[in-house]
Amino acid sequence: MGEYLILIIFGMVLGLYLIRVFEKTQQDNVDKMVDHALDLYKKMTIPLQCEQGDNNMIYCYDNNTNDFVCQGKDIEEIKSNFKARYPNHGSYIIHESLHLFPEAQLEDDPTDQEMKEKIMEMQKRDN
């Protein structure tokens, strides 16, 4: 009788251990996917630093490399010119340049942690 009790307890402990290992593996896989999505977002998104030029023209530069990206007289023209030049990329205007666009809606730039949380939330919602 005692042998069966020991086997039952051993089986329960082993089962709990295997469940923990499986959960850890699943969480590691999700973390890798989130990190990959975040890296892809960073690769495909250009932060724009803008400056006012002559004739109300606004010039936009890549904030990471200082390379010229596009220009326009207002936000809509800049969006259009950006999409024409970089059709497969997204962009955002850094806070320091937002004063040039009083009609723009302000949102805080997400931190890496906030972006990870949002991706995790989207994944949970989709599953």
C-alpha positions as CSV (number, residue, x, y, z in Angstrom):
1,M,0.0,0.0,0.0
2,G,2.8,2.4,0.9
3,E,4.5,1.7,-2.4
4,Y,1.5,2.8,-4.3
5,L,1.2,6.0,-2.3
6,I,4.9,6.7,-3.1
7,L,4.3,6.0,-6.8
8,I,1.3,8.3,-6.9
9,I,3.2,11.1,-5.2
10,F,6.2,10.6,-7.5
11,G,3.8,10.7,-10.5
12,M,2.2,13.9,-9.3
13,V,5.6,15.6,-8.7
14,L,6.8,14.4,-12.1
15,G,3.6,15.7,-13.8
16,L,3.9,19.1,-12.1
17,Y,7.5,19.3,-13.2
18,L,6.6,18.5,-16.8
19,I,3.8,21.1,-16.8
20,R,6.3,23.7,-15.6
21,V,8.9,22.8,-18.2
22,F,6.2,23.0,-20.9
23,E,4.9,26.4,-19.7
24,K,8.5,27.8,-19.6
25,T,9.1,26.5,-23.1
26,Q,5.9,28.1,-24.4
27,Q,6.7,31.4,-22.6
28,D,10.2,31.4,-24.1
29,N,8.8,30.9,-27.6
30,V,6.3,33.8,-27.1
31,D,9.2,36.0,-25.8
32,K,11.2,35.2,-28.9
33,M,8.3,36.0,-31.2
34,V,7.7,39.3,-29.4
35,D,11.4,40.3,-29.6
36,H,11.4,39.4,-33.3
37,A,8.3,41.6,-33.9
38,L,9.9,44.4,-32.0
39,D,13.1,44.2,-34.0
40,L,11.0,44.1,-37.2
41,Y,9.1,47.2,-36.1
42,K,12.4,49.0,-35.4
43,K,13.8,48.0,-38.7
44,M,10.8,49.0,-40.7
45,T,10.0,52.3,-38.9
46,I,11.9,55.5,-39.5
47,P,11.9,58.2,-36.7
48,L,11.7,61.6,-38.4
49,Q,13.5,64.7,-37.2
50,C,12.0,67.7,-38.9
51,E,13.2,71.3,-39.4
52,Q,11.6,74.4,-40.9
53,G,13.2,75.6,-44.1
54,D,12.5,78.4,-46.5
55,N,9.1,79.0,-48.1
56,N,7.3,77.1,-45.3
57,M,9.0,73.9,-46.5
58,I,9.6,71.3,-43.8
59,Y,12.6,69.0,-44.2
60,C,12.6,65.5,-42.6
61,Y,15.6,63.5,-41.7
62,D,16.1,60.0,-40.3
63,N,16.8,60.6,-36.6
64,N,19.2,57.7,-36.4
65,T,21.4,58.4,-39.4
66,N,20.6,62.1,-40.2
67,D,20.0,61.1,-43.8
68,F,17.4,63.2,-45.7
69,V,14.1,61.4,-46.0
70,C,11.5,63.7,-47.4
71,Q,10.0,67.2,-47.4
72,G,6.6,68.9,-47.6
73,K,4.7,72.0,-46.6
74,D,2.4,70.2,-44.2
75,I,1.9,66.8,-42.6
76,E,-0.2,65.4,-45.4
77,E,2.4,66.3,-48.0
78,I,5.1,64.8,-45.9
79,K,3.1,61.6,-45.5
80,S,2.6,61.4,-49.2
81,N,6.2,62.1,-50.1
82,F,7.4,59.6,-47.4
83,K,5.2,56.8,-48.8
84,A,6.3,57.5,-52.3
85,R,10.0,57.2,-51.3
86,Y,9.6,54.4,-48.6
87,P,6.5,52.4,-49.6
88,N,7.3,49.5,-47.3
89,H,8.2,51.5,-44.2
90,G,6.4,53.4,-41.5
91,S,7.5,56.5,-39.7
92,Y,6.8,58.8,-36.8
93,I,7.8,62.4,-36.0
94,I,9.9,62.7,-32.9
95,H,8.6,64.9,-30.1
96,E,11.2,67.6,-30.6
97,S,9.8,68.2,-34.1
98,L,6.1,68.1,-33.3
99,H,5.9,71.9,-32.8
100,L,6.0,72.2,-36.6
101,F,2.7,70.4,-36.8
102,P,0.2,72.0,-34.5
103,E,-2.7,69.9,-36.1
104,A,-1.0,66.6,-35.3
105,Q,-2.3,64.4,-32.5
106,L,0.2,63.8,-29.8
107,E,1.0,60.4,-28.5
108,D,4.0,59.3,-26.4
109,D,6.6,57.2,-28.2
110,P,6.2,53.7,-26.8
111,T,9.0,52.2,-24.8
112,D,10.3,48.7,-25.7
113,Q,8.4,47.3,-22.7
114,E,5.2,49.0,-23.7
115,M,5.5,47.6,-27.2
116,K,6.2,44.1,-25.9
117,E,3.1,44.4,-23.6
118,K,0.9,45.5,-26.5
119,I,2.2,42.7,-28.8
120,M,1.5,40.2,-26.0
121,E,-2.0,41.6,-25.5
122,M,-2.7,41.4,-29.2
123,Q,-1.4,37.8,-29.3
124,K,-3.7,36.8,-26.3
125,R,-6.6,38.4,-28.0
126,D,-6.0,36.6,-31.3
127,N,-5.7,33.2,-29.5
